[in-house]
Amino acid sequence: MLQVRLLFGIVNLMPEQNQVQEKIDVLARFDKSGVTPLLFKYGERTIKIESIDLKYSSRSGTVDFYTFHASTKTASYKITYNSQSLVWILEEISAD
């Protein structure tokens, strides 16, 4: 974590990132432009995605992976969709 020392204390410039790597249930829209996650369930919470900040795809053998960096007002999430197994994985959480 990047920190800056000020006269009166320390300010964190980089958000705290937590590696999660858990399967999640996702409500997503599939259309001509691709897949877009709308909300997901993590534990007992349902998290409504407010914005997709970054999305990209990658391939491993014959499997396509679609990764999204999504955010709410209070946190950012990295989630990945496996097109072969049809499974979503919550990879990281960053508190804003």
Secondary structure, DSSP 8 states (H G I E B T S, - for coil): --EEEETTEEEE-S--EEEEEEEEEEEEEEETTEEEEEEEEETTEEEE--EEEEEEEEEETTEEEEEEEEE-SSEEEEEEEETTTTEEEEEEEEE-
